[in-house]
């Protein structure tokens, strides 16, 4: 019985996959199975996976019958974990984990069955991050974590690579990642934390690559953080905040978000930007119309008109973005 099911779904990540696999095989905690799930790659990713599977019996290479979307690929991979494993650790194909990652996370998770997710500090490129839990606490009630995310300006959860799930929770979710969400992994973590606690390791245990072209790196062009935060607040805020806290936080964040969108109108952001934000808002039942943008745009225009230096700076920034 493997204690941990490690899962790496991949598609055309041959440039990074070998480093990812090597980081898993370098773990000081040896009791795991490693599922490498190919989503019909057309590069050398599958050959790399097969090479390592021939060297280590813990590795199982699985191939999708047909190409599927990213979320469906992850759900399909998680559905194939060993029925007896205790924990699930996703390592995304362009990321990696440090040698003590599994050992430290398993040790914390086994301290208390109320723990549904284990997180830690991590490197995002060259930047250490993952704050939000006091360094002397190894367990935090899940709802307290959600409150910290919503009103404490911290996000200790990171990405699928930076956390470990209790396997019984993963198996109980069908599908594991709900479809039709904006960031399925974040919303899944929030749903788990409504009912379970967070375990935490105050140590850098994983590495997220930022110099590659991925879905998340592409989204960074659209300034996603205000929208992401609003979606989490609107979907989960009423469950963990008082009515007064929620109304105050919601009012402030929507006002700031529409101000940001108004500035984006003046910056002549392209169609992809607006599609991204309309898609995100639609997941919480919100539309984005020209009427919604009229007043925020006017306010931003008035602000710049009253501050010529700021207007000149914004114009220079816009020209730089357009490569002029």
C-alpha positions in Angstrom: 0.0 0.0 0.0 1.6 3.3 -1.0 1.3 6.0 1.6 1.2 8.7 -1.1 -0.1 8.8 -4.7 2.0 11.3 -6.6 0.4 12.4 -9.8 1.8 14.4 -12.7 -0.6 14.9 -15.6 1.3 16.3 -18.7 0.9 17.5 -22.2 3.9 18.6 -24.3 6.1 19.5 -21.3 9.2 17.6 -22.4 11.4 20.6 -21.7 10.6 20.4 -18.0 9.2 16.9 -17.3 12.6 15.2 -16.6 13.4 17.7 -13.9 10.0 17.2 -12.4 10.3 13.4 -12.4 13.8 13.5 -10.9 12.6 15.8 -8.1 9.9 13.2 -7.1 12.4 10.3 -7.3 14.8 12.2 -5.1 12.3 12.2 -2.1 13.6 11.1 1.3 10.2 9.5 1.8 10.2 6.4 -0.5 6.7 5.0 0.1 4.8 6.3 -2.9 3.4 5.4 -6.3 4.0 7.8 -9.1 1.4 8.2 -11.9 2.5 10.0 -15.0 -0.5 10.6 -17.2 0.0 11.7 -20.8 -2.7 13.8 -22.5 -1.7 12.8 -26.1 1.5 14.8 -26.2 3.1 15.4 -29.5 6.7 16.1 -28.2 9.1 13.8 -26.4 7.2 13.9 -23.1 5.8 10.4 -23.3 9.3 9.0 -24.2 10.7 10.7 -21.1 8.0 9.2 -18.9 8.6 5.7 -20.3 12.3 6.0 -19.8 11.9 6.7 -16.1 9.2 4.1 -15.7 11.7 1.5 -16.9 14.1 2.5 -14.2 11.7 2.7 -11.2 8.9 0.3 -10.5 7.0 2.9 -8.5 6.3 4.8 -11.7 3.2 4.0 -13.8 2.7 5.7 -17.2 -0.9 6.1 -18.3 -2.1 7.4 -21.6 -5.4 9.1 -22.4 -7.4 7.6 -25.2 -8.0 11.1 -26.6 -7.0 14.6 -25.9 -9.0 16.3 -23.2 -9.0 19.7 -21.5 -6.6 20.5 -18.6 -9.2 20.1 -15.8 -10.6 16.8 -17.3 -7.0 15.5 -17.6 -6.3 16.2 -13.9 -9.6 14.6 -12.9 -8.9 11.6 -15.0 -5.4 11.2 -13.4 -6.7 11.6 -9.9 -9.4 9.0 -10.5 -6.6 6.4 -11.1 -4.8 6.7 -7.8 -4.4 3.6 -5.7 -7.5 2.8 -3.7 -5.5 2.4 -0.5 -3.2 5.4 -0.5 -3.4 7.9 2.4 -2.5 11.1 0.6 -2.3 12.6 -2.8 0.4 14.9 -4.1 0.1 16.6 -7.4 3.4 17.7 -9.0 2.7 19.7 -12.1 4.9 18.8 -15.0 6.8 22.1 -15.2 7.3 22.4 -11.4 9.3 20.4 -8.9 9.5 19.5 -5.2 12.4 19.5 -2.9 13.7 16.2 -1.3 11.9 16.5 2.1 8.5 17.6 0.6 6.7 14.3 1.0 8.3 13.4 4.3 7.5 16.7 6.0 3.9 16.9 4.6 3.0 13.3 5.5 4.4 13.8 9.0 2.2 16.8 9.6 -0.9 15.2 8.0 -0.6 12.1 10.2 -0.7 14.2 13.4 -4.4 14.9 13.1 -7.2 13.3 10.9 -9.0 16.7 10.8 -6.3 17.9 8.4 -7.6 17.8 4.8 -4.8 19.8 3.1 -1.1 20.3 3.9 0.7 23.4 2.6 4.1 25.0 3.1 6.3 27.8 1.9 7.4 27.5 -1.7 9.4 29.3 -4.3 7.6 31.1 -7.1 10.4 31.6 -9.5 13.1 33.1 -7.3 10.7 34.5 -4.7 9.8 32.7 -1.5 6.1 32.9 -0.8 3.2 31.0 0.9 2.8 33.2 4.0 -0.4 33.4 6.0 0.2 30.8 8.8 2.2 31.7 11.9 5.5 29.8 11.8 4.9 28.1 15.1 1.5 26.6 14.1 1.3 23.2 12.3 -2.5 23.1 12.2 -5.0 25.9 11.6 -8.8 25.5 11.4 -9.9 25.6 7.8 -12.4 28.4 8.2 -9.7 30.6 9.9 -7.5 30.1 6.8 -10.4 31.2 4.6 -10.9 34.3 6.7 -7.2 35.1 6.4 -7.4 34.7 2.6 -10.4 37.0 2.4 -9.5 39.8 4.8 -5.9 39.2 5.8 -4.2 39.7 2.4 -2.4 36.3 2.5 -2.7 33.1 0.4 -0.9 30.1 1.9 -2.4 27.6 -0.5 -0.3 28.2 -3.7 -1.0 25.8 -6.5 -1.6 22.0 -6.8 2.2 21.5 -6.7 2.5 23.3 -3.3 -0.2 21.3 -1.4 -1.0 17.7 -0.4 -4.5 16.3 -0.1 -5.9 13.6 2.1 -6.7 10.8 -0.4 -10.1 10.0 1.1 -11.3 13.5 0.3 -10.0 13.3 -3.3 -11.8 10.0 -3.8 -15.0 11.3 -2.4 -15.1 14.2 -4.8 -16.6 13.2 -8.2 -15.2 14.8 -10.2 -12.4 16.0 -7.9 -12.1 19.4 -9.6 -15.5 20.9 -10.3 -16.0 21.9 -13.9 -17.0 25.3 -14.9 -15.0 27.1 -12.2 -12.5 29.9 -12.9 -9.6 28.4 -10.9 -10.7 24.9 -10.0 -7.8 24.0 -7.7 -8.3 27.1 -5.5 -12.0 26.7 -5.2 -11.6 23.0 -4.4 -9.2 23.9 -1.6 -11.7 26.4 -0.2 -14.4 23.8 -0.3 -12.2 21.3 1.6 -11.3 24.0 4.2 -14.9 24.6 5.0 -15.0 21.2 6.5 -11.4 20.3 7.3 -8.2 21.9 8.8 -5.0 23.0 7.1 -1.7 21.4 8.1 1.4 23.6 7.6 5.1 23.1 7.2 7.2 26.3 7.7 9.7 25.2 5.1 10.2 25.8 1.4 9.2 22.4 -0.1 8.3 23.1 -3.7 9.2 25.2 -6.8 6.8 26.8 -9.2 8.3 27.7 -12.6 7.5 31.2 -13.9 9.7 31.4 -17.0 7.5 29.0 -19.0 4.4 29.6 -21.1 1.5 28.0 -19.3 -2.2 28.7 -18.7 -1.4 30.6 -15.5 1.6 32.5 -16.9 -0.6 33.6 -19.8 -3.3 34.8 -17.4 -0.8 37.1 -15.6 -1.0 39.5 -18.6 -4.6 40.2 -17.5 -3.9 41.2 -13.9 -6.0 38.3 -12.5 -5.5 38.8 -8.7 -8.4 41.3 -8.0 -10.8 39.1 -9.9 -9.5 35.9 -8.3 -10.0 37.4 -4.9 -13.5 38.6 -5.6 -14.6 35.2 -6.9 -13.4 33.5 -3.7 -15.0 36.2 -1.5 -18.4 36.0 -3.4 -18.4 32.2 -3.4 -17.2 31.5 0.2 -17.2 34.7 2.1 -20.7 34.4 3.5 -19.9 31.1 5.1 -16.9 32.3 7.1 -17.4 36.1 7.6 -20.0 37.9 9.6 -22.6 39.8 7.6 -20.9 43.1 8.5 -17.5 41.8 7.5 -18.7 40.4 4.2 -20.6 43.6 3.2 -17.6 45.8 4.1 -15.1 43.6 2.3 -17.3 43.1 -0.7 -18.1 46.8 -1.1 -14.4 47.7 -0.9 -13.3 45.1 -3.3 -15.9 45.6 -6.0 -15.2 49.4 -5.9 -11.5 48.8 -6.3 -12.1 46.2 -9.1 -14.3 48.5 -11.2 -11.8 51.2 -10.7 -9.1 48.9 -12.1 -11.4 48.1 -15.0 -12.1 51.8 -15.7 -8.3 52.4 -15.9 -8.1 49.4 -18.2 -10.6 51.0 -20.6 -8.4 54.1 -20.7 -5.3 51.9 -21.3 -7.1 50.4 -24.3 -6.7 46.8 -23.2 -7.3 44.3 -25.9 -10.2 41.8 -26.5 -8.4 39.0 -24.7 -8.2 41.0 -21.5 -12.0 41.6 -21.6 -12.8 38.0 -22.5 -10.8 36.9 -19.5 -12.6 39.1 -17.0 -16.0 38.4 -18.5 -15.4 34.7 -18.2 -14.3 34.9 -14.6 -17.3 37.1 -13.6 -19.7 34.7 -15.3 -18.7 31.9 -12.9 -20.3 33.9 -10.1 -23.3 35.0 -12.1 -22.0 38.5 -12.9 -22.0 40.2 -16.3 -19.8 43.0 -17.5 -21.5 45.6 -19.6 -20.6 49.0 -21.0 -22.9 50.6 -18.5 -20.9 49.0 -15.7 -17.7 50.5 -17.0 -19.0 54.0 -17.8 -18.8 55.6 -14.3 -15.5 53.9 -13.3 -13.9 55.0 -16.6 -15.2 58.6 -16.1 -13.7 58.7 -12.6 -10.4 57.4 -13.8 -10.4 60.0 -16.6 -11.1 62.8 -14.1 -8.4 61.5 -11.8 -5.8 61.7 -14.6 -7.1 65.1 -15.8 -6.5 66.5 -12.4 -3.0 65.0 -12.2 -1.2 65.6 -15.5 2.0 63.9 -14.3 0.1 60.7 -13.6 -1.6 61.0 -17.0 1.8 61.4 -18.7 3.1 58.3 -16.9 0.1 56.3 -17.9 0.6 57.3 -21.5 4.3 56.3 -21.4 3.4 53.0 -19.9 0.8 52.3 -22.6 3.3 53.2 -25.3 5.8 50.8 -23.8 3.3 48.0 -23.7 2.5 48.5 -27.3 6.2 48.5 -28.2 6.2 52.1 -29.6 
